[in-house]
Amino acid sequence: MNIKNIKPVIDAAIPLILKYCRKLKIAEYINDKINFDKERRLVLPGTAIEAIIANVLVDRHPLSRKD
């Protein structure tokens, strides 16, 4: 997977939800509590959790699709 091909989509209240997630430092907290290999990750665990939180609170669309 080439990370350069990922295109962000701004949908509904997602920017507001992510703003609160960042204000609460959810990603930072999760990244500090979980041991993970930073060299092998495309996305940090905390960032992935923020995306899941925003997705669940808005519309529950799939976060990825298999081609």
C-alpha atoms as one frame of an Amber mdcrd trajectory, in Angstrom:
protein
   0.000   0.000   0.000   1.373   3.362  -1.014   0.560   6.035   1.569   0.806
   8.737  -1.119  -2.387   7.377  -2.703  -4.484   7.957   0.435  -6.925  10.829
  -0.005  -8.595  12.399   3.045 -12.349  12.922   2.918 -13.993  15.542   5.106
 -17.477  14.350   5.992 -20.147  15.958   8.186 -19.082  16.447  11.815 -15.817
  14.531  11.527 -13.578  17.646  11.711 -15.322  18.747  14.916 -15.074  15.274
  16.467 -11.381  15.022  15.592 -10.790  18.476  17.068 -12.200  17.276  20.398
 -10.207  14.037  20.175  -7.031  16.083  19.754  -8.039  18.484  22.519  -8.504
  15.480  24.830  -5.162  14.087  23.578  -6.686  10.665  22.919  -4.085   9.642
  20.322  -1.213  10.808  22.515  -2.580   8.874  25.506  -3.068   5.671  23.503
   0.351   5.902  21.856   1.966   6.307  25.281   0.159   3.260  26.718   0.693
   0.807  23.815   3.978  -0.789  22.807   4.317  -0.850  19.020   7.031  -0.890
  16.372   7.158   2.625  14.933   9.186   1.460  11.928   6.456  -0.938  10.751
   3.431   1.337  11.190   1.846   3.471   8.490  -0.585   4.938  11.024  -0.024
   5.265  14.755  -2.489   3.340  16.965  -3.833   6.534  18.551  -4.565   8.059
  15.154  -6.363   4.878  14.086  -8.489   4.977  17.252  -9.393   8.624  16.605
 -10.548   7.645  13.107 -12.648   4.800  14.523 -14.227   7.119  17.131 -15.126
   9.704  14.469 -16.455   7.009  12.144 -18.684   5.442  14.809 -20.082   8.808
  15.930 -20.913   9.977  12.409 -22.129   7.356   9.973 -20.277   4.043  10.316
 -18.901   3.875   6.780 -16.135   1.344   6.093 -12.732   2.902   6.767 -11.148
   0.887   3.963 -12.185  -1.143   0.962 -10.582  -4.085  -0.747 -10.224  -3.730
  -4.519
